[in-house]
């Protein structure tokens, strides 16, 4: 008998149950074997066959009216509530559906353009839903990873209203395959700080844009660095107001933080259950078996903590559960795959390859504690914004 799933249900009202049942029935008809994700597949994988499979699955969702469900109806979504969107993400994950490939466009760029974009910018929304246009996010820099107030990429306004952008970005997910990017650059006179920033739409195929993949431990190039050398942007590339880009960017990051990580609950609990299978093998020391059980318990708490965060967000209450989800996901998965390496012994030295998903995930998980803000920065945010602790002293100039 497999491990017992702790009972908890996001579909806590008749309306949510009806929504979930409709989605489950649709998934039963359309989530075929060619799309079902391997329980031990890298959920962030977006290269080669994995990229094409996720893009094709997004188009199936789009054809069925199940993509961008959290967007307003007038922009192509279903206008779902926060609770319904959470049920959507969890139900798709439990069914074994891959994540749509345009996650940045769906969860960050789309809501940002809906809130702050011009009509011309909002005309880009349909191609996000259909996966015709892939987006990346151009925020982090070599000297401004988790501290965006230190970014140096500069956008200079010309007399004809166009903008000339020069700088460098790094840790850009989907950079090699992206068609458009959401750029945060400095437009004001101050060299640092959150004032004097602006957000732009960047055509990634423009002259002066160079994308170089960053090869990771497992051989993937999910991340990239992007060089912007006197890239000319049209006047209407500006999102929101000049020098007020930080208010746009914080809204973008807020969309990422609220619910996006819910799609990772299923892959985490699948991995934790598979870990128990390894621990049940012959010759495993009791202390190692205890460690695997503790990791499985932590995976269940991660899932339940996410549900608690959704419930708090629906009530409009700030909750540490919302702020800790991404940090908890990265740290928990790294520990899961380190425990798997311990249990596998010499086999863990294979480290990756199609026939060794445990090794691939072990290597990939190192980057999961960095993406979306390092765990150190997220601990600072939790301490300052939720616990009310004193702000961390700024380093000397």
C-alpha positions as CSV (number, residue, x, y, z in Angstrom):
1,X,0.0,0.0,0.0
2,X,1.3,3.4,-0.9
3,X,1.7,6.4,1.5
4,X,-1.4,8.0,2.8
5,X,-2.2,11.4,1.5
6,X,-3.2,13.8,4.3
7,X,-6.8,14.9,3.8
8,X,-7.3,18.5,2.8
9,X,-9.4,19.9,0.0
10,X,-9.3,23.3,-1.6
11,X,-12.7,22.7,-3.1
12,X,-14.5,23.6,0.1
13,X,-17.7,25.0,-1.4
14,X,-20.3,23.5,-3.8
15,X,-19.2,26.1,-6.4
16,X,-15.6,25.0,-6.1
17,X,-16.5,21.3,-6.3
18,X,-18.5,22.0,-9.5
19,X,-15.6,23.9,-11.0
20,X,-13.1,21.1,-10.1
21,X,-15.4,18.4,-11.4
22,X,-15.8,20.2,-14.7
23,X,-12.0,20.5,-15.0
24,X,-11.5,16.8,-14.1
25,X,-13.9,15.6,-16.7
26,X,-12.2,17.7,-19.3
27,X,-8.7,16.5,-18.3
28,X,-10.0,12.9,-18.4
29,X,-10.8,13.4,-22.1
30,X,-7.8,15.5,-23.2
31,X,-4.8,14.7,-21.0
32,X,-3.5,11.8,-23.0
33,X,-0.4,9.7,-22.5
34,X,1.7,11.9,-24.8
35,X,1.1,14.9,-22.4
36,X,1.2,13.2,-19.0
37,X,4.3,14.2,-17.2
38,X,6.7,11.7,-15.6
39,X,6.2,11.9,-11.8
40,X,10.0,12.4,-11.5
41,X,10.4,14.8,-14.5
42,X,11.9,18.2,-13.8
43,X,8.8,20.5,-13.5
44,X,10.9,23.5,-14.7
45,X,12.3,21.7,-17.8
46,X,11.7,23.7,-21.0
47,X,14.2,22.5,-23.6
48,X,13.9,20.3,-26.6
49,X,11.1,17.8,-26.4
50,X,10.0,19.1,-22.9
51,X,9.5,22.6,-24.4
52,X,7.5,21.4,-27.4
53,X,5.3,19.1,-25.2
54,X,4.5,21.9,-22.8
55,X,3.8,24.3,-25.7
56,X,1.5,21.7,-27.3
57,X,-0.3,21.1,-24.0
58,X,-0.8,24.8,-23.6
59,X,-2.5,24.9,-27.0
60,X,-4.8,22.1,-26.0
61,X,-5.7,24.0,-22.9
62,X,-6.3,27.1,-25.0
63,X,-8.5,25.3,-27.4
64,X,-10.6,24.0,-24.5
65,X,-10.9,27.4,-22.8
66,X,-8.7,26.3,-19.9
67,X,-5.7,28.7,-20.2
68,X,-5.3,31.9,-18.3
69,X,-8.4,31.1,-16.3
70,X,-7.5,33.7,-13.8
71,X,-7.5,36.5,-16.4
72,X,-10.7,38.6,-16.8
73,X,-13.2,37.3,-19.4
74,X,-12.7,40.4,-21.6
75,X,-9.0,39.5,-22.0
76,X,-9.6,35.8,-22.9
77,X,-9.7,34.3,-19.4
78,X,-12.5,32.8,-17.3
79,X,-12.5,35.5,-14.6
80,X,-12.0,32.8,-11.9
81,X,-11.7,33.7,-8.3
82,X,-8.4,33.2,-6.5
83,X,-9.8,30.1,-4.9
84,X,-10.9,28.7,-8.3
85,X,-7.5,29.4,-9.8
86,X,-5.8,27.6,-6.9
87,X,-8.1,24.6,-7.5
88,X,-7.2,24.7,-11.2
89,X,-3.5,24.5,-10.5
90,X,-3.7,21.8,-7.9
91,X,-6.1,19.7,-10.0
92,X,-3.9,19.8,-13.1
93,X,-0.9,18.9,-11.1
94,X,-2.6,15.9,-9.4
95,X,-3.8,14.7,-12.8
96,X,-0.2,14.7,-14.1
97,X,-0.5,17.6,-16.5
98,X,2.7,19.4,-17.5
99,X,2.9,23.1,-16.7
100,X,2.0,25.3,-19.7
101,X,5.2,26.6,-21.3
102,X,4.3,30.3,-21.1
103,X,4.3,30.5,-17.3
104,X,6.0,33.9,-17.2
105,X,3.5,35.3,-19.7
106,X,0.5,33.8,-18.0
107,X,1.3,34.5,-14.4
108,X,3.4,37.6,-14.5
109,X,3.4,39.5,-17.8
110,X,-0.3,39.0,-18.6
111,X,-1.7,40.4,-15.3
112,X,0.9,43.2,-15.5
113,X,-0.3,44.3,-19.0
114,X,-3.9,43.9,-18.0
115,X,-3.4,46.3,-15.1
116,X,-0.8,48.8,-16.5
117,X,-0.6,48.2,-20.2
118,X,-1.8,50.4,-23.1
119,X,-4.4,49.1,-25.6
120,X,-1.5,48.3,-28.0
121,X,0.3,46.4,-25.3
122,X,-2.9,44.5,-24.3
123,X,-3.2,43.5,-27.9
124,X,-0.2,41.1,-27.1
125,X,-2.3,39.1,-24.7
126,X,-4.0,36.6,-27.0
127,X,-0.6,35.3,-28.2
128,X,0.4,34.7,-24.6
129,X,-2.6,32.5,-24.1
130,X,-2.1,30.5,-27.4
131,X,1.7,30.1,-26.7
132,X,2.3,31.8,-30.0
133,X,4.6,34.3,-28.2
134,X,6.9,33.2,-25.5
135,X,7.9,35.7,-22.8
136,X,10.9,36.1,-20.5
137,X,11.5,38.4,-17.5
138,X,14.5,40.8,-17.7
139,X,14.9,41.8,-14.0
140,X,18.0,40.3,-12.4
141,X,21.5,41.5,-13.1
142,X,25.0,40.4,-12.3
143,X,25.2,43.1,-9.6
144,X,21.5,43.1,-8.8
145,X,20.2,39.6,-8.4
146,X,17.8,39.6,-5.5
147,X,18.3,43.4,-4.8
148,X,16.7,45.0,-7.8
149,X,17.3,48.5,-6.4
150,X,20.9,48.1,-7.4
151,X,20.2,47.4,-11.1
152,X,22.3,49.3,-13.6
153,X,20.7,48.7,-17.0
154,X,19.7,52.1,-18.3
155,X,17.1,53.3,-20.7
156,X,17.8,56.7,-22.2
157,X,14.9,58.6,-23.9
158,X,15.8,60.2,-27.3
159,X,14.4,63.4,-28.7
160,X,12.0,61.4,-30.9
161,X,10.5,59.6,-27.9
162,X,12.2,56.3,-28.5
163,X,14.3,54.6,-25.8
164,X,17.9,53.3,-26.1
165,X,18.7,50.5,-23.6
166,X,22.1,49.4,-22.5
167,X,23.0,46.9,-19.9
168,X,23.1,43.2,-18.9
169,X,20.6,40.8,-17.4
170,X,21.2,37.3,-16.0
171,X,19.3,34.2,-14.7
172,X,16.7,34.8,-17.4
173,X,14.4,31.8,-17.7
174,X,13.4,30.9,-21.3
175,X,15.8,33.5,-22.7
176,X,16.9,31.4,-25.6
177,X,13.4,30.7,-26.8
178,X,11.7,34.0,-25.8
179,X,10.1,36.3,-28.3
180,X,9.4,39.2,-26.0
181,X,10.7,40.3,-22.6
182,X,9.5,42.3,-19.7
183,X,12.4,44.6,-18.9
184,X,13.1,46.6,-15.8
185,X,15.6,49.4,-16.4
186,X,16.8,52.7,-14.8
187,X,15.4,55.9,-16.3
188,X,16.0,58.4,-13.5
189,X,19.1,60.2,-12.4
190,X,19.8,58.2,-9.2
191,X,22.3,55.3,-9.8
192,X,20.6,53.1,-7.2
193,X,17.3,52.7,-5.4
194,X,13.8,51.9,-6.4
195,X,13.0,55.4,-7.7
196,X,13.7,56.2,-11.3
197,X,12.9,52.8,-12.7
198,X,10.7,51.9,-15.6
199,X,9.2,48.7,-17.2
200,X,9.3,48.1,-20.9
201,X,8.3,45.5,-23.5
202,X,11.4,44.3,-25.4
203,X,11.4,42.4,-28.7
204,X,14.1,39.8,-28.0
205,X,14.9,39.6,-31.7
206,X,15.8,43.4,-31.9
207,X,19.3,44.4,-33.1
208,X,21.6,44.7,-30.1
209,X,20.0,41.9,-28.0
210,X,22.3,38.9,-27.4
211,X,21.2,35.9,-25.5
212,X,23.7,33.4,-24.2
213,X,22.6,30.2,-22.4
214,X,24.0,29.4,-19.0
215,X,24.8,25.7,-18.9
216,X,23.8,24.2,-15.6
217,X,25.2,21.1,-13.7
218,X,22.8,18.8,-15.5
219,X,23.6,20.1,-19.0
220,X,20.5,22.2,-19.3
221,X,20.4,25.9,-20.4
222,X,17.2,26.9,-18.8
223,X,18.8,30.1,-17.6
224,X,20.6,32.6,-19.8
225,X,22.4,36.0,-19.7
226,X,21.1,38.7,-21.9
227,X,23.2,41.6,-23.3
228,X,21.5,44.8,-24.4
229,X,23.8,47.0,-26.5
230,X,22.1,50.2,-27.6
231,X,18.8,48.5,-28.2
232,X,16.2,50.9,-29.6
233,X,12.7,50.6,-28.2
234,X,9.7,52.4,-29.6
235,X,8.1,55.1,-27.5
236,X,5.1,52.8,-26.8
237,X,7.3,50.1,-25.2
238,X,7.0,51.9,-21.8
239,X,4.6,50.1,-19.4
240,X,3.0,52.5,-17.0
241,X,4.7,55.8,-16.1
242,X,8.3,56.8,-16.6
243,X,10.3,56.5,-13.4
244,X,7.5,54.6,-11.7
245,X,8.5,51.1,-12.8
246,X,9.0,49.8,-9.3
247,X,5.2,49.9,-8.6
248,X,4.7,48.0,-11.8
249,X,7.5,45.5,-10.9
250,X,6.2,44.9,-7.4
251,X,2.8,44.0,-8.8
252,X,4.4,41.6,-11.3
253,X,6.3,39.9,-8.5
254,X,3.2,39.8,-6.4
255,X,1.4,37.8,-9.1
256,X,4.2,35.3,-9.0
257,X,4.2,34.9,-5.3
258,X,0.5,34.4,-4.6
259,X,-0.4,31.2,-6.4
260,X,2.1,30.2,-9.0
261,X,4.0,27.8,-6.7
262,X,0.8,25.7,-6.2
263,X,1.5,24.0,-9.5
264,X,4.6,22.5,-7.9
265,X,2.8,20.8,-5.0
266,X,2.0,17.7,-7.0
267,X,5.6,17.2,-8.3
268,X,6.9,17.6,-4.8
269,X,4.5,15.1,-3.2
270,X,5.1,12.6,-6.1
271,X,8.9,12.8,-5.5
272,X,8.4,12.4,-1.7
273,X,6.3,9.3,-2.2
274,X,8.9,7.9,-4.6
275,X,11.5,8.6,-2.0
276,X,9.6,6.4,0.5
277,X,9.8,3.7,-2.2
278,X,13.6,4.0,-2.2
279,X,13.7,3.9,1.6
280,X,11.7,0.7,1.7
281,X,14.4,-1.1,-0.2
282,X,16.7,-3.7,1.3
283,X,19.8,-2.7,3.3
284,X,18.6,0.9,4.2
285,X,19.7,2.0,7.6
286,X,16.9,2.9,10.0
287,X,18.3,6.5,10.4
288,X,18.2,7.0,6.6
289,X,14.7,5.6,6.5
290,X,13.6,8.1,9.2
291,X,15.1,10.9,7.2
292,X,13.0,9.9,4.1
293,X,9.9,9.8,6.2
294,X,10.7,13.2,7.7
295,X,11.1,14.6,4.1
296,X,7.7,13.1,3.1
297,X,6.1,14.7,6.1
298,X,7.7,18.0,5.2
299,X,6.2,17.6,1.6
300,X,2.8,17.2,3.1
301,X,3.2,20.3,5.3
302,X,4.4,22.2,2.2
303,X,1.2,21.3,0.4
304,X,-1.1,22.1,3.4
305,X,0.8,25.4,4.1
306,X,0.0,26.4,0.5
307,X,-3.6,25.7,1.1
308,X,-3.5,27.8,4.2
309,X,-1.9,30.7,2.3
310,X,-4.7,30.5,-0.4
311,X,-7.4,30.6,2.3
312,X,-5.7,33.6,3.9
313,X,-5.4,35.4,0.6
314,X,-9.1,34.8,-0.1
315,X,-9.9,36.5,3.2
316,X,-7.6,39.3,2.4
317,X,-5.2,38.6,5.3
318,X,-1.4,38.7,5.0
319,X,-0.1,35.3,5.7
320,X,3.5,34.0,6.2
321,X,2.3,30.9,4.3
322,X,2.1,32.9,1.1
323,X,5.6,34.4,1.5
324,X,7.3,31.1,2.5
325,X,6.0,28.9,-0.3
326,X,8.7,29.5,-2.9
327,X,11.5,29.3,-0.3
328,X,10.0,26.2,1.2
329,X,9.7,24.5,-2.2
330,X,13.4,25.1,-3.1
331,X,14.8,24.0,0.2
332,X,12.5,21.0,0.5
333,X,13.2,19.7,-3.0
334,X,16.9,20.1,-2.5
335,X,16.7,18.0,0.7
336,X,14.5,15.4,-1.0
337,X,17.0,14.7,-3.7
338,X,19.9,14.8,-1.3
339,X,18.2,12.1,0.7
340,X,17.6,10.1,-2.5
341,X,21.3,10.3,-3.2
342,X,22.0,9.0,0.3
343,X,19.6,6.1,-0.2
344,X,20.9,5.2,-3.6
345,X,24.5,4.9,-2.6
346,X,26.9,4.4,-5.5
347,X,24.1,4.6,-8.0
348,X,23.8,8.3,-7.1
349,X,27.2,8.9,-8.8
350,X,25.5,8.5,-12.2
351,X,24.3,12.1,-11.7
352,X,21.8,12.7,-14.5
353,X,20.8,11.5,-17.9
354,X,17.4,10.2,-19.2
355,X,17.8,6.9,-17.3
356,X,18.6,8.6,-14.0
357,X,15.8,11.2,-13.0
358,X,17.0,11.3,-9.4
359,X,20.4,12.6,-10.4
360,X,18.9,15.1,-12.9
361,X,16.6,16.5,-10.2
362,X,19.4,16.6,-7.6
363,X,21.4,18.8,-9.9
364,X,18.4,20.9,-11.0
365,X,17.3,21.5,-7.4
366,X,20.4,23.6,-6.6
367,X,19.0,26.3,-8.9
368,X,15.6,26.2,-7.3
369,X,16.9,27.9,-4.2
370,X,17.9,30.8,-6.3
371,X,15.1,31.4,-8.8
372,X,12.5,33.9,-7.9
373,X,14.9,35.4,-5.2
374,X,17.4,33.5,-3.2
375,X,16.3,31.8,0.0
376,X,18.5,34.3,2.0
377,X,16.6,37.3,0.5
378,X,13.3,35.6,1.0
379,X,14.1,35.0,4.7
380,X,14.8,38.8,5.0
381,X,11.5,39.6,3.4
382,X,9.6,37.2,5.7
383,X,11.4,38.7,8.8
384,X,10.8,42.3,7.8
385,X,7.4,42.3,6.2
386,X,5.6,39.5,8.2
387,X,7.4,39.3,11.5
388,X,8.2,43.0,11.8
389,X,11.9,42.5,12.5
390,X,14.4,45.4,11.9
391,X,15.5,45.9,8.4
392,X,18.9,44.4,7.5
393,X,21.6,47.1,7.4
394,X,22.5,48.2,3.9
395,X,26.1,47.6,2.9
396,X,28.5,50.5,2.9
397,X,28.8,52.2,-0.5
